[in-house]
Amino acid sequence: MEPSPKDGESAAAAEPGRGGTAPSSGVVVQVREKKGPLRAAIPYMPFPVAVICLFLNTFVPGLGTFVSAFTVLCGARTDLPDRHRCCVFWLNIAAALIQILTAIIMVGWIMSIFWGMDMVILASYKEQGIPQQL
């Protein structure tokens, strides 16, 4: 009987061509991020528009999020395909208002910057052709 690898051993030892024995079957694990409705409402915009929204969110909290809400009305996709465009538009307006109202205590400003970074990340996914559900 052959001893099985211990939990602490590296995965490289079990890979073929690296000196270990190859497992007979592999397991594919897929991880999906569960997004709340506000986070899922961030639109997939063209990259230059997303960078402008990040810039606006950095210096005027909520302004870039407010602008991004109008891209939904212009046809930008979101991770909420089952919701109507007007509903997604109002979710983005709500996110912008939360950012504006909480900017006084710095929470909204930080949230606004992270929101803008998410816009740029989603835009880069769109440009690279990576599927929406990551």
C-alpha positions as CSV (number, residue, x, y, z in Angstrom):
1,M,0.0,0.0,0.0
2,E,1.4,3.4,-1.1
3,P,1.4,6.2,1.5
4,S,-0.8,9.2,0.7
5,P,0.6,12.7,0.7
6,K,0.1,14.6,3.9
7,D,-1.9,17.8,4.2
8,G,1.2,19.9,4.8
9,E,3.0,18.7,1.6
10,S,3.1,21.1,-1.4
11,A,0.9,20.6,-4.4
12,A,3.9,20.7,-6.7
13,A,5.0,17.3,-5.5
14,A,1.8,15.8,-6.8
15,E,2.1,17.4,-10.2
16,P,3.4,15.3,-13.1
17,G,6.9,16.1,-14.2
18,R,7.8,17.6,-10.8
19,G,9.0,14.4,-9.2
20,G,5.8,13.3,-7.6
21,T,3.1,10.9,-8.6
22,A,0.1,12.3,-10.5
23,P,-3.4,11.9,-9.0
24,S,-5.7,9.7,-11.1
25,S,-8.5,12.2,-11.0
26,G,-8.7,15.9,-10.5
27,V,-11.3,18.2,-8.9
28,V,-12.2,21.5,-10.4
29,V,-13.2,24.1,-7.9
30,Q,-15.0,27.3,-9.0
31,V,-15.3,30.3,-6.7
32,R,-17.9,33.0,-7.4
33,E,-18.2,36.3,-5.5
34,K,-21.7,36.9,-4.2
35,K,-22.5,40.5,-4.8
36,G,-25.1,42.6,-3.1
37,P,-27.6,44.6,-5.2
38,L,-25.7,47.9,-5.0
39,R,-22.4,46.2,-6.0
40,A,-24.0,44.2,-8.8
41,A,-25.5,47.4,-10.2
42,I,-22.1,48.9,-11.1
43,P,-22.2,49.1,-15.0
44,Y,-19.6,47.6,-17.4
45,M,-18.6,50.9,-19.1
46,P,-15.9,51.6,-21.7
47,F,-12.5,52.0,-20.1
48,P,-12.1,55.8,-20.6
49,V,-15.5,56.5,-19.1
50,A,-14.6,54.3,-16.1
51,V,-11.4,56.1,-15.6
52,I,-13.2,59.5,-15.7
53,C,-15.7,58.2,-13.1
54,L,-12.8,57.1,-10.9
55,F,-11.3,60.5,-11.2
56,L,-14.6,62.2,-10.4
57,N,-15.2,59.9,-7.4
58,T,-11.7,60.6,-6.1
59,F,-12.2,64.3,-5.9
60,V,-16.0,64.7,-5.5
61,P,-17.4,61.7,-3.7
62,G,-20.4,60.2,-5.5
63,L,-20.1,62.3,-8.7
64,G,-18.6,59.5,-10.7
65,T,-21.2,57.0,-9.4
66,F,-23.9,59.5,-10.4
67,V,-22.4,59.8,-13.9
68,S,-22.2,56.0,-14.1
69,A,-25.9,55.7,-13.4
70,F,-26.6,57.4,-16.7
71,T,-24.5,54.9,-18.6
72,V,-27.0,52.2,-17.5
73,L,-29.7,54.2,-19.3
74,C,-27.4,54.3,-22.3
75,G,-27.2,50.5,-22.5
76,A,-24.3,49.6,-20.2
77,R,-24.6,46.0,-18.9
78,T,-24.6,45.1,-15.2
79,D,-24.6,42.0,-13.1
80,L,-28.4,42.4,-12.6
81,P,-29.8,41.2,-15.9
82,D,-33.2,40.3,-14.4
83,R,-33.8,43.9,-13.2
84,H,-35.2,46.7,-15.4
85,R,-32.8,49.4,-16.4
86,C,-34.7,52.1,-14.4
87,C,-34.3,50.0,-11.2
88,V,-30.6,49.6,-11.8
89,F,-30.4,53.3,-12.6
90,W,-32.0,54.1,-9.2
91,L,-29.7,51.7,-7.4
92,N,-26.7,53.6,-8.8
93,I,-28.3,56.9,-7.8
94,A,-28.8,55.5,-4.2
95,A,-25.2,54.4,-4.1
96,A,-24.1,58.0,-5.2
97,L,-26.3,59.5,-2.5
98,I,-24.9,57.2,0.2
99,Q,-21.4,58.2,-0.9
100,I,-22.3,62.0,-0.9
101,L,-24.1,61.9,2.5
102,T,-21.4,59.8,4.3
103,A,-18.4,61.7,2.8
104,I,-18.5,64.0,5.8
105,I,-17.3,61.2,8.0
106,M,-14.8,60.0,5.4
107,V,-16.7,56.7,4.9
108,G,-18.4,57.9,1.7
109,W,-15.2,59.3,0.2
110,I,-13.4,55.9,0.8
111,M,-16.4,54.0,-0.6
112,S,-16.5,56.4,-3.6
113,I,-12.8,55.7,-4.4
114,F,-13.3,51.9,-4.1
115,W,-16.5,52.2,-6.2
116,G,-14.5,54.0,-8.9
117,M,-11.8,51.3,-8.7
118,D,-14.4,48.6,-9.2
119,M,-15.7,50.5,-12.3
120,V,-12.2,50.5,-13.8
121,I,-11.8,46.8,-13.0
122,L,-15.1,45.9,-14.6
123,A,-14.2,48.0,-17.6
124,S,-10.9,46.2,-18.0
125,Y,-12.8,42.8,-17.9
126,K,-15.1,44.1,-20.7
127,E,-12.1,45.2,-22.8
128,Q,-10.3,41.9,-22.3
129,G,-13.4,39.9,-23.1
130,I,-13.5,38.2,-19.7
131,P,-17.0,36.9,-18.9
132,Q,-19.1,39.0,-16.5
133,Q,-19.5,36.3,-13.8
134,L,-16.1,36.1,-12.1
